[in-house]
């Protein structure tokens, strides 16, 4: 799995979990959903995302290798 695929999977998971927590536990969890959305939005303009930096440190590849 590449960094890009991992980022999308993590963001989607965080959003789904926080929406479920907002529904079943407390509406304050929707603030976390908003945080994830704002982070994705700012990364579109600044080309910097903290999760990508973390995934690079973990050693995930940038692209798939052919072969």
C-alpha positions in Angstrom: 0.0 0.0 0.0 1.4 3.4 -1.0 1.4 6.6 1.1 -1.5 8.0 -0.9 -3.7 4.9 -0.5 -2.8 4.7 3.2 -3.7 8.4 3.8 -7.1 8.0 2.2 -7.8 4.8 4.2 -6.8 6.5 7.4 -8.8 9.6 6.8 -11.9 7.6 5.8 -11.5 5.5 8.9 -11.1 8.5 11.2 -14.2 10.1 9.7 -16.4 7.0 9.9 -15.3 6.3 13.5 -15.8 9.9 14.6 -19.2 10.1 13.0 -20.2 6.9 14.8 -18.9 8.3 18.1 -20.7 11.5 17.5 -24.0 9.6 16.9 -23.7 7.1 19.8 -21.5 8.8 22.4 -21.4 12.6 22.2 -21.9 15.2 19.5 -18.6 16.7 20.5 -16.9 13.9 18.4 -18.2 15.8 15.3 -15.4 18.3 16.0 -12.9 15.6 15.3 -14.6 14.9 12.0 -14.3 18.7 11.2 -10.7 18.6 12.2 -9.9 15.8 9.8 -11.8 17.5 7.0 -10.0 20.8 7.6 -6.7 19.1 7.6 -7.5 17.5 4.3 -8.6 20.8 2.9 -5.5 22.7 4.1 -3.2 20.0 2.7 -4.8 20.5 -0.8 -3.5 24.1 -0.7 -0.3 23.8 1.2 0.8 20.4 -0.1 1.8 19.4 3.5 0.0 16.9 5.6 1.2 15.7 9.0 0.0 12.1 8.4 2.0 11.9 5.2 5.1 12.9 7.2 4.3 10.1 9.7 3.7 7.5 6.9 7.1 8.4 5.3 8.8 7.9 8.7 7.1 4.5 8.9 8.6 3.6 5.5 5.7 3.3 3.2 6.5 3.7 -0.4 5.5 6.8 -2.4 4.6 4.8 -5.5 4.1 1.2 -6.5 7.0 -0.5 -8.0 6.5 -2.4 -11.2 7.5 -6.0 -11.1 
